[in-house]
Amino acid sequence: MALANRLNVSPERALKLFYESETCDELHNPETMLYTFSDNYIADEVIAEKRMIS
């Protein structure tokens, strides 16, 4: 929901963006421990990643 709110998109669209991101892959990587970070931090990472691609 943090990502949907920040990007002003539907939760479904935000979820799709998240699942297609490298950040999602890193979330499941025990070496990065990204899963211990807040939802706002993870949303920031997805947004930053998308900006780098654009």
C-alpha distance matrix in Angstrom:
0.0 3.8 5.4 5.0 6.0 8.4 9.9 10.0 9.6 8.8 6.1 9.5 10.4 7.7 8.6 12.1 12.0 10.9 13.5 16.1 15.8 18.3 15.7 14.8 18.5 18.9 16.4 18.9 21.9 23.5 25.3 22.4 20.9 17.5 16.0 17.3 15.3 12.3 8.7 9.5 12.6 11.3 9.1 12.5 14.4 12.8 13.3 16.8 17.6 17.0 19.1 21.8 22.0 22.4
3.8 0.0 3.8 5.5 5.2 6.1 8.6 9.7 10.4 10.9 9.1 12.3 12.2 8.9 10.4 13.6 12.4 11.1 14.4 16.4 15.3 17.4 14.5 14.4 18.2 17.9 15.7 18.7 21.2 22.7 24.1 20.8 19.4 15.9 15.1 15.9 13.2 10.1 6.7 6.2 9.5 8.9 6.4 9.2 11.7 10.8 11.0 14.1 15.6 15.3 16.9 19.7 20.5 20.8
5.4 3.8 0.0 3.8 5.4 5.1 6.1 8.1 8.2 9.4 8.0 10.5 9.5 5.9 8.2 10.7 9.0 8.3 11.8 13.3 12.3 14.8 12.4 12.6 16.3 16.5 14.9 17.9 20.4 22.4 23.6 20.3 19.6 15.8 15.6 17.0 14.3 11.9 8.4 7.7 10.0 8.5 5.1 8.0 9.9 8.1 8.0 11.6 12.6 11.9 13.8 16.6 17.0 17.3
5.0 5.5 3.8 0.0 3.8 5.5 5.3 5.5 5.0 5.8 5.2 8.3 7.5 5.0 8.0 10.4 9.6 10.0 13.1 14.6 14.4 17.4 15.5 15.2 18.9 19.6 17.9 20.7 23.4 25.6 27.0 23.8 23.0 19.3 18.7 20.3 17.8 15.2 11.5 11.0 13.7 12.2 8.9 11.6 13.6 11.2 10.7 14.5 15.3 13.8 15.7 18.8 18.7 18.4
6.0 5.2 5.4 3.8 0.0 3.8 5.6 5.0 6.8 8.2 8.2 11.7 11.0 8.8 11.7 14.2 13.1 13.2 16.6 18.0 17.4 20.1 17.8 17.9 21.7 21.9 20.1 23.1 25.6 27.5 28.7 25.3 24.3 20.7 20.1 21.1 18.2 15.1 11.8 10.5 13.6 13.2 9.8 11.8 14.6 13.1 11.9 15.3 17.0 15.7 16.8 20.2 20.7 20.0
8.4 6.1 5.1 5.5 3.8 0.0 3.8 5.6 8.0 10.5 10.8 13.7 12.1 9.5 12.7 14.7 12.6 12.8 16.5 17.3 16.1 18.5 16.3 17.2 20.8 20.6 19.3 22.6 24.7 26.6 27.4 23.8 23.2 19.5 19.7 20.5 17.3 14.5 11.6 9.3 11.8 11.8 8.1 9.0 12.1 10.9 8.9 12.1 14.3 13.0 13.6 17.0 17.9 17.3
9.9 8.6 6.1 5.3 5.6 3.8 0.0 3.8 5.5 8.8 9.9 12.1 9.7 7.9 11.5 12.7 10.5 11.8 15.3 15.5 14.8 17.7 16.1 16.9 20.4 20.8 19.9 23.1 25.2 27.6 28.3 24.9 24.7 20.9 21.2 22.6 19.6 17.2 14.0 12.2 14.1 13.3 9.5 10.5 12.7 10.6 8.3 11.8 13.3 11.2 11.9 15.5 15.8 14.7
10.0 9.7 8.1 5.5 5.0 5.6 3.8 0.0 3.8 7.0 9.1 11.6 9.8 9.0 12.6 13.9 12.6 14.2 17.3 17.9 17.8 20.9 19.4 19.7 23.3 23.9 22.7 25.6 28.1 30.4 31.4 28.1 27.6 23.8 23.7 25.0 22.1 19.3 16.0 14.5 17.0 16.3 12.5 13.9 16.3 14.1 12.1 15.6 17.0 14.7 15.5 19.1 19.1 17.7
9.6 10.4 8.2 5.0 6.8 8.0 5.5 3.8 0.0 3.8 6.5 8.1 6.2 6.4 9.9 10.8 10.3 12.2 14.9 15.5 16.1 19.5 18.4 18.1 21.7 22.9 21.7 24.2 26.9 29.5 30.8 27.7 27.3 23.6 23.2 25.0 22.5 20.0 16.4 15.6 18.0 16.5 12.9 15.0 16.7 13.8 12.6 16.3 16.9 14.3 15.9 19.2 18.5 17.4
8.8 10.9 9.4 5.8 8.2 10.5 8.8 7.0 3.8 0.0 3.8 5.3 5.2 6.3 8.6 10.0 10.7 12.3 14.3 15.6 16.8 20.3 19.2 18.2 21.7 23.2 21.6 23.8 26.8 29.3 31.0 28.2 27.5 23.9 23.0 25.0 22.9 20.4 16.7 16.7 19.3 17.4 14.3 17.0 18.5 15.5 15.0 18.8 19.0 16.7 18.8 21.9 21.0 20.2
6.1 9.1 8.0 5.2 8.2 10.8 9.9 9.1 6.5 3.8 0.0 3.8 5.5 5.0 6.1 8.6 9.8 10.3 12.1 14.2 15.3 18.6 17.1 15.6 19.2 20.7 18.7 20.7 23.9 26.2 28.2 25.5 24.5 21.1 19.8 21.9 20.2 17.8 14.0 14.8 17.3 15.2 12.6 15.8 17.1 14.3 14.7 18.4 18.4 16.7 19.3 22.1 21.3 21.2
9.5 12.3 10.5 8.3 11.7 13.7 12.1 11.6 8.1 5.3 3.8 0.0 3.8 5.5 5.1 6.3 8.7 9.9 10.6 12.4 14.4 17.9 17.1 15.2 18.4 20.5 18.9 20.3 23.6 26.2 28.3 26.0 25.3 22.0 20.8 23.4 22.0 20.1 16.4 17.5 19.5 16.8 14.5 17.8 18.3 15.0 15.8 19.4 18.7 16.8 19.7 22.2 20.8 20.8
10.4 12.2 9.5 7.5 11.0 12.1 9.7 9.8 6.2 5.2 5.5 3.8 0.0 3.8 5.4 5.1 6.2 8.6 10.0 10.7 12.5 16.2 15.7 14.5 17.7 19.8 18.7 20.5 23.5 26.4 28.0 25.4 25.2 21.7 21.1 23.8 21.9 20.2 16.5 16.9 18.6 16.0 13.3 16.0 16.4 12.9 13.2 16.7 15.9 13.5 16.4 18.9 17.4 17.2
7.7 8.9 5.9 5.0 8.8 9.5 7.9 9.0 6.4 6.3 5.0 5.5 3.8 0.0 3.8 5.4 5.1 6.1 8.6 9.9 10.7 14.1 12.9 12.0 15.5 17.0 15.7 18.0 20.8 23.5 25.0 22.2 21.9 18.3 17.8 20.2 18.2 16.4 12.8 13.2 14.8 12.2 9.6 12.5 13.1 9.8 10.4 14.0 13.6 11.8 14.7 17.2 16.3 16.6
8.6 10.4 8.2 8.0 11.7 12.7 11.5 12.6 9.9 8.6 6.1 5.1 5.4 3.8 0.0 3.8 5.4 5.0 6.1 8.5 9.9 13.1 12.1 10.1 13.4 15.4 13.8 15.5 18.6 21.3 23.3 20.9 20.3 17.1 16.1 19.0 17.6 16.3 12.8 14.2 15.5 12.4 10.8 14.1 14.0 10.8 12.5 15.8 14.7 13.6 16.9 18.9 17.8 18.6
12.1 13.6 10.7 10.4 14.2 14.7 12.7 13.9 10.8 10.0 8.6 6.3 5.1 5.4 3.8 0.0 3.8 5.4 5.2 6.2 8.7 12.2 12.3 10.5 13.2 15.8 15.0 16.4 19.3 22.4 24.1 21.9 21.9 18.8 18.3 21.4 20.1 19.2 15.9 17.0 17.8 14.5 12.9 15.7 14.9 11.4 13.0 15.9 14.2 12.5 16.1 17.7 15.9 16.8
12.0 12.4 9.0 9.6 13.1 12.6 10.5 12.6 10.3 10.7 9.8 8.7 6.2 5.1 5.4 3.8 0.0 3.8 5.6 5.3 6.3 10.0 10.1 9.4 12.2 14.3 14.0 16.0 18.4 21.6 22.8 20.2 20.6 17.2 17.4 20.3 18.6 17.7 14.6 15.0 15.4 12.3 10.4 12.6 11.8 8.0 9.4 12.2 10.5 8.8 12.3 14.0 12.5 13.4
10.9 11.1 8.3 10.0 13.2 12.8 11.8 14.2 12.2 12.3 10.3 9.9 8.6 6.1 5.0 5.4 3.8 0.0 3.8 5.4 5.2 8.3 7.3 6.1 9.4 11.2 10.4 12.5 15.1 18.1 19.5 16.9 17.0 13.7 13.7 16.7 15.2 14.6 11.7 12.8 12.9 9.4 8.4 11.1 9.9 6.7 9.3 11.9 10.3 9.9 13.4 14.8 13.9 15.5
13.5 14.4 11.8 13.1 16.6 16.5 15.3 17.3 14.9 14.3 12.1 10.6 10.0 8.6 6.1 5.2 5.6 3.8 0.0 3.8 5.5 8.2 8.3 5.7 8.1 10.9 10.4 11.4 14.1 17.4 19.1 17.2 17.4 14.7 14.3 17.8 17.0 17.0 14.3 16.0 15.9 12.2 11.9 14.6 12.8 9.8 12.7 14.9 12.6 12.3 16.1 16.8 15.4 17.4
16.1 16.4 13.3 14.6 18.0 17.3 15.5 17.9 15.5 15.6 14.2 12.4 10.7 9.9 8.5 6.2 5.3 5.4 3.8 0.0 3.8 6.9 8.5 7.3 8.7 11.6 12.2 13.3 15.4 19.0 20.1 18.1 19.1 16.3 16.8 20.2 19.1 19.3 16.7 17.8 17.3 13.7 13.2 15.0 12.9 9.7 12.1 13.8 10.9 10.2 14.0 14.4 12.4 14.5
15.8 15.3 12.3 14.4 17.4 16.1 14.8 17.8 16.1 16.8 15.3 14.4 12.5 10.7 9.9 8.7 6.3 5.2 5.5 3.8 0.0 3.8 5.2 5.4 7.0 9.0 10.1 12.0 13.4 17.0 17.5 15.2 16.5 13.5 14.6 17.8 16.4 16.9 14.7 15.5 14.3 10.9 10.8 12.1 9.5 6.7 9.6 10.6 7.6 8.0 11.7 11.7 10.5 13.1
18.3 17.4 14.8 17.4 20.1 18.5 17.7 20.9 19.5 20.3 18.6 17.9 16.2 14.1 13.1 12.2 10.0 8.3 8.2 6.9 3.8 0.0 3.8 5.3 5.0 6.3 8.6 10.3 10.8 14.4 14.4 12.2 14.2 11.7 13.5 16.6 15.5 16.8 15.5 16.3 14.3 11.1 12.1 12.8 9.4 8.0 11.2 11.0 7.8 9.7 12.8 11.8 11.2 14.5
15.7 14.5 12.4 15.5 17.8 16.3 16.1 19.4 18.4 19.2 17.1 17.1 15.7 12.9 12.1 12.3 10.1 7.3 8.3 8.5 5.2 3.8 0.0 3.8 5.4 4.9 6.1 8.9 9.8 12.9 13.2 10.3 11.6 8.6 10.3 13.1 11.8 13.0 11.8 12.7 10.7 7.4 9.0 9.9 6.6 6.0 9.7 9.9 7.8 10.1 13.0 12.7 13.0 15.9
14.8 14.4 12.6 15.2 17.9 17.2 16.9 19.7 18.1 18.2 15.6 15.2 14.5 12.0 10.1 10.5 9.4 6.1 5.7 7.3 5.4 5.3 3.8 0.0 3.8 5.4 5.0 6.9 9.1 12.3 13.6 11.5 11.9 9.3 9.6 13.1 12.6 13.6 11.9 13.8 12.5 8.8 10.3 12.3 9.7 8.3 12.0 13.1 10.9 12.4 15.7 15.8 15.4 18.1
18.5 18.2 16.3 18.9 21.7 20.8 20.4 23.3 21.7 21.7 19.2 18.4 17.7 15.5 13.4 13.2 12.2 9.4 8.1 8.7 7.0 5.0 5.4 3.8 0.0 3.8 5.4 5.6 6.7 10.5 11.5 10.2 11.5 9.8 10.7 14.2 14.3 16.1 15.1 16.9 15.1 11.7 13.7 15.1 12.0 11.0 14.8 15.0 12.4 14.3 17.5 16.8 16.2 19.4
18.9 17.9 16.5 19.6 21.9 20.6 20.8 23.9 22.9 23.2 20.7 20.5 19.8 17.0 15.4 15.8 14.3 11.2 10.9 11.6 9.0 6.3 4.9 5.4 3.8 0.0 3.8 5.3 5.0 8.2 8.6 6.6 8.2 6.6 8.5 11.5 11.6 14.0 13.8 15.4 13.0 10.1 12.9 13.7 10.4 10.8 14.4 14.1 12.1 14.8 17.5 16.5 16.9 20.1
16.4 15.7 14.9 17.9 20.1 19.3 19.9 22.7 21.7 21.6 18.7 18.9 18.7 15.7 13.8 15.0 14.0 10.4 10.4 12.2 10.1 8.6 6.1 5.0 5.4 3.8 0.0 3.8 5.6 7.8 9.5 7.4 7.1 5.0 5.3 8.8 9.2 11.3 11.0 13.4 11.5 8.5 11.5 13.2 10.7 11.0 14.7 15.1 13.7 16.0 18.8 18.6 19.0 21.9
18.9 18.7 17.9 20.7 23.1 22.6 23.1 25.6 24.2 23.8 20.7 20.3 20.5 18.0 15.5 16.4 16.0 12.5 11.4 13.3 12.0 10.3 8.9 6.9 5.6 5.3 3.8 0.0 3.8 6.2 8.9 8.4 8.1 7.7 7.1 10.6 12.1 14.4 14.2 16.9 15.2 12.3 15.1 17.0 14.3 14.3 18.1 18.5 16.6 18.9 21.9 21.4 21.4 24.5
21.9 21.2 20.4 23.4 25.6 24.7 25.2 28.1 26.9 26.8 23.9 23.6 23.5 20.8 18.6 19.3 18.4 15.1 14.1 15.4 13.4 10.8 9.8 9.1 6.7 5.0 5.6 3.8 0.0 3.8 5.4 5.8 6.7 7.6 8.4 11.2 12.8 15.7 16.2 18.5 16.1 13.6 16.8 17.9 14.9 15.5 19.2 18.9 17.0 19.7 22.4 21.3 21.6 25.0
23.5 22.7 22.4 25.6 27.5 26.6 27.6 30.4 29.5 29.3 26.2 26.2 26.4 23.5 21.3 22.4 21.6 18.1 17.4 19.0 17.0 14.4 12.9 12.3 10.5 8.2 7.8 6.2 3.8 0.0 3.8 5.6 5.2 7.8 8.2 9.9 12.4 15.7 17.0 19.4 17.0 15.1 18.7 19.7 17.0 18.2 21.7 21.4 19.9 22.8 25.3 24.3 24.9 28.3
25.3 24.1 23.6 27.0 28.7 27.4 28.3 31.4 30.8 31.0 28.2 28.3 28.0 25.0 23.3 24.1 22.8 19.5 19.1 20.1 17.5 14.4 13.2 13.6 11.5 8.6 9.5 8.9 5.4 3.8 0.0 3.8 5.6 8.4 10.2 11.3 13.1 16.7 18.3 20.1 17.2 15.7 19.3 19.6 16.7 18.4 21.7 20.6 19.2 22.5 24.5 23.1 24.1 27.6
22.4 20.8 20.3 23.8 25.3 23.8 24.9 28.1 27.7 28.2 25.5 26.0 25.4 22.2 20.9 21.9 20.2 16.9 17.2 18.1 15.2 12.2 10.3 11.5 10.2 6.6 7.4 8.4 5.8 5.6 3.8 0.0 3.8 5.2 8.1 9.2 10.1 13.6 15.1 16.6 13.5 12.2 15.8 15.9 13.0 15.0 18.2 17.1 16.0 19.4 21.3 20.1 21.4 24.7
20.9 19.4 19.6 23.0 24.3 23.2 24.7 27.6 27.3 27.5 24.5 25.3 25.2 21.9 20.3 21.9 20.6 17.0 17.4 19.1 16.5 14.2 11.6 11.9 11.5 8.2 7.1 8.1 6.7 5.2 5.6 3.8 0.0 3.8 5.3 5.7 7.7 11.3 13.2 15.2 12.6 11.5 15.3 15.9 13.7 15.7 18.9 18.4 17.8 20.9 22.9 22.3 23.6 26.6
17.5 15.9 15.8 19.3 20.7 19.5 20.9 23.8 23.6 23.9 21.1 22.0 21.7 18.3 17.1 18.8 17.2 13.7 14.7 16.3 13.5 11.7 8.6 9.3 9.8 6.6 5.0 7.7 7.6 7.8 8.4 5.2 3.8 0.0 3.8 5.3 5.4 8.6 10.0 11.8 9.2 7.8 11.5 12.3 10.2 12.1 15.2 15.0 14.6 17.5 19.6 19.3 20.7 23.5
16.0 15.1 15.6 18.7 20.1 19.7 21.2 23.7 23.2 23.0 19.8 20.8 21.1 17.8 16.1 18.3 17.4 13.7 14.3 16.8 14.6 13.5 10.3 9.6 10.7 8.5 5.3 7.1 8.4 8.2 10.2 8.1 5.3 3.8 0.0 3.8 5.5 8.0 9.0 11.9 10.3 8.6 12.1 13.8 12.4 13.6 16.8 17.4 17.0 19.4 21.8 22.0 23.0 25.6
17.3 15.9 17.0 20.3 21.1 20.5 22.6 25.0 25.0 25.0 21.9 23.4 23.8 20.2 19.0 21.4 20.3 16.7 17.8 20.2 17.8 16.6 13.1 13.1 14.2 11.5 8.8 10.6 11.2 9.9 11.3 9.2 5.7 5.3 3.8 0.0 3.8 6.8 9.3 11.7 10.1 9.8 13.3 14.5 13.6 15.6 18.4 18.7 18.9 21.6 23.5 23.7 25.2 27.7
15.3 13.2 14.3 17.8 18.2 17.3 19.6 22.1 22.5 22.9 20.2 22.0 21.9 18.2 17.6 20.1 18.6 15.2 17.0 19.1 16.4 15.5 11.8 12.6 14.3 11.6 9.2 12.1 12.8 12.4 13.1 10.1 7.7 5.4 5.5 3.8 0.0 3.8 6.7 8.3 6.4 6.9 10.3 11.0 10.7 13.0 15.3 15.6 16.4 18.9 20.5 21.1 22.9 25.0
12.3 10.1 11.9 15.2 15.1 14.5 17.2 19.3 20.0 20.4 17.8 20.1 20.2 16.4 16.3 19.2 17.7 14.6 17.0 19.3 16.9 16.8 13.0 13.6 16.1 14.0 11.3 14.4 15.7 15.7 16.7 13.6 11.3 8.6 8.0 6.8 3.8 0.0 3.8 5.4 5.2 6.4 8.6 9.9 10.8 12.7 14.4 15.4 16.7 18.7 20.1 21.4 23.1 24.8
8.7 6.7 8.4 11.5 11.8 11.6 14.0 16.0 16.4 16.7 14.0 16.4 16.5 12.8 12.8 15.9 14.6 11.7 14.3 16.7 14.7 15.5 11.8 11.9 15.1 13.8 11.0 14.2 16.2 17.0 18.3 15.1 13.2 10.0 9.0 9.3 6.7 3.8 0.0 3.8 5.5 5.1 6.1 8.6 9.8 10.6 12.3 14.1 15.3 16.6 18.4 20.0 21.3 22.7
9.5 6.2 7.7 11.0 10.5 9.3 12.2 14.5 15.6 16.7 14.8 17.5 16.9 13.2 14.2 17.0 15.0 12.8 16.0 17.8 15.5 16.3 12.7 13.8 16.9 15.4 13.4 16.9 18.5 19.4 20.1 16.6 15.2 11.8 11.9 11.7 8.3 5.4 3.8 0.0 3.8 5.4 5.0 6.2 8.6 9.9 10.5 12.2 14.1 15.3 16.4 18.4 20.1 21.1
12.6 9.5 10.0 13.7 13.6 11.8 14.1 17.0 18.0 19.3 17.3 19.5 18.6 14.8 15.5 17.8 15.4 12.9 15.9 17.3 14.3 14.3 10.7 12.5 15.1 13.0 11.5 15.2 16.1 17.0 17.2 13.5 12.6 9.2 10.3 10.1 6.4 5.2 5.5 3.8 0.0 3.8 5.4 5.0 6.3 8.8 9.9 10.5 12.3 14.4 15.3 16.6 18.7 20.2
11.3 8.9 8.5 12.2 13.2 11.8 13.3 16.3 16.5 17.4 15.2 16.8 16.0 12.2 12.4 14.5 12.3 9.4 12.2 13.7 10.9 11.1 7.4 8.8 11.7 10.1 8.5 12.3 13.6 15.1 15.7 12.2 11.5 7.8 8.6 9.8 6.9 6.4 5.1 5.4 3.8 0.0 3.8 5.3 5.0 6.3 8.7 9.8 10.5 12.4 14.3 15.4 16.8 18.6
9.1 6.4 5.1 8.9 9.8 8.1 9.5 12.5 12.9 14.3 12.6 14.5 13.3 9.6 10.8 12.9 10.4 8.4 11.9 13.2 10.8 12.1 9.0 10.3 13.7 12.9 11.5 15.1 16.8 18.7 19.3 15.8 15.3 11.5 12.1 13.3 10.3 8.6 6.1 5.0 5.4 3.8 0.0 3.8 5.4 5.2 6.2 8.6 9.8 10.7 12.4 14.4 15.6 16.7
12.5 9.2 8.0 11.6 11.8 9.0 10.5 13.9 15.0 17.0 15.8 17.8 16.0 12.5 14.1 15.7 12.6 11.1 14.6 15.0 12.1 12.8 9.9 12.3 15.1 13.7 13.2 17.0 17.9 19.7 19.6 15.9 15.9 12.3 13.8 14.5 11.0 9.9 8.6 6.2 5.0 5.3 3.8 0.0 3.8 5.5 5.1 6.0 8.5 9.9 10.5 12.3 14.4 15.4
14.4 11.7 9.9 13.6 14.6 12.1 12.7 16.3 16.7 18.5 17.1 18.3 16.4 13.1 14.0 14.9 11.8 9.9 12.8 12.9 9.5 9.4 6.6 9.7 12.0 10.4 10.7 14.3 14.9 17.0 16.7 13.0 13.7 10.2 12.4 13.6 10.7 10.8 9.8 8.6 6.3 5.0 5.4 3.8 0.0 3.8 5.5 5.1 6.1 8.6 9.9 10.6 12.5 14.4
12.8 10.8 8.1 11.2 13.1 10.9 10.6 14.1 13.8 15.5 14.3 15.0 12.9 9.8 10.8 11.4 8.0 6.7 9.8 9.7 6.7 8.0 6.0 8.3 11.0 10.8 11.0 14.3 15.5 18.2 18.4 15.0 15.7 12.1 13.6 15.6 13.0 12.7 10.6 9.9 8.8 6.3 5.2 5.5 3.8 0.0 3.8 5.5 5.1 6.2 8.6 10.0 10.8 12.5
13.3 11.0 8.0 10.7 11.9 8.9 8.3 12.1 12.6 15.0 14.7 15.8 13.2 10.4 12.5 13.0 9.4 9.3 12.7 12.1 9.6 11.2 9.7 12.0 14.8 14.4 14.7 18.1 19.2 21.7 21.7 18.2 18.9 15.2 16.8 18.4 15.3 14.4 12.3 10.5 9.9 8.7 6.2 5.1 5.5 3.8 0.0 3.8 5.4 5.1 6.2 8.7 10.0 10.7
16.8 14.1 11.6 14.5 15.3 12.1 11.8 15.6 16.3 18.8 18.4 19.4 16.7 14.0 15.8 15.9 12.2 11.9 14.9 13.8 10.6 11.0 9.9 13.1 15.0 14.1 15.1 18.5 18.9 21.4 20.6 17.1 18.4 15.0 17.4 18.7 15.6 15.4 14.1 12.2 10.5 9.8 8.6 6.0 5.1 5.5 3.8 0.0 3.8 5.5 5.1 6.3 8.8 10.1
17.6 15.6 12.6 15.3 17.0 14.3 13.3 17.0 16.9 19.0 18.4 18.7 15.9 13.6 14.7 14.2 10.5 10.3 12.6 10.9 7.6 7.8 7.8 10.9 12.4 12.1 13.7 16.6 17.0 19.9 19.2 16.0 17.8 14.6 17.0 18.9 16.4 16.7 15.3 14.1 12.3 10.5 9.8 8.5 6.1 5.1 5.4 3.8 0.0 3.8 5.4 5.2 6.5 8.9
17.0 15.3 11.9 13.8 15.7 13.0 11.2 14.7 14.3 16.7 16.7 16.8 13.5 11.8 13.6 12.5 8.8 9.9 12.3 10.2 8.0 9.7 10.1 12.4 14.3 14.8 16.0 18.9 19.7 22.8 22.5 19.4 20.9 17.5 19.4 21.6 18.9 18.7 16.6 15.3 14.4 12.4 10.7 9.9 8.6 6.2 5.1 5.5 3.8 0.0 3.8 5.4 5.2 6.3
19.1 16.9 13.8 15.7 16.8 13.6 11.9 15.5 15.9 18.8 19.3 19.7 16.4 14.7 16.9 16.1 12.3 13.4 16.1 14.0 11.7 12.8 13.0 15.7 17.5 17.5 18.8 21.9 22.4 25.3 24.5 21.3 22.9 19.6 21.8 23.5 20.5 20.1 18.4 16.4 15.3 14.3 12.4 10.5 9.9 8.6 6.2 5.1 5.4 3.8 0.0 3.8 5.4 5.2
21.8 19.7 16.6 18.8 20.2 17.0 15.5 19.1 19.2 21.9 22.1 22.2 18.9 17.2 18.9 17.7 14.0 14.8 16.8 14.4 11.7 11.8 12.7 15.8 16.8 16.5 18.6 21.4 21.3 24.3 23.1 20.1 22.3 19.3 22.0 23.7 21.1 21.4 20.0 18.4 16.6 15.4 14.4 12.3 10.6 10.0 8.7 6.3 5.2 5.4 3.8 0.0 3.8 5.6
22.0 20.5 17.0 18.7 20.7 17.9 15.8 19.1 18.5 21.0 21.3 20.8 17.4 16.3 17.8 15.9 12.5 13.9 15.4 12.4 10.5 11.2 13.0 15.4 16.2 16.9 19.0 21.4 21.6 24.9 24.1 21.4 23.6 20.7 23.0 25.2 22.9 23.1 21.3 20.1 18.7 16.8 15.6 14.4 12.5 10.8 10.0 8.8 6.5 5.2 5.4 3.8 0.0 3.8
22.4 20.8 17.3 18.4 20.0 17.3 14.7 17.7 17.4 20.2 21.2 20.8 17.2 16.6 18.6 16.8 13.4 15.5 17.4 14.5 13.1 14.5 15.9 18.1 19.4 20.1 21.9 24.5 25.0 28.3 27.6 24.7 26.6 23.5 25.6 27.7 25.0 24.8 22.7 21.1 20.2 18.6 16.7 15.4 14.4 12.5 10.7 10.1 8.9 6.3 5.2 5.6 3.8 0.0
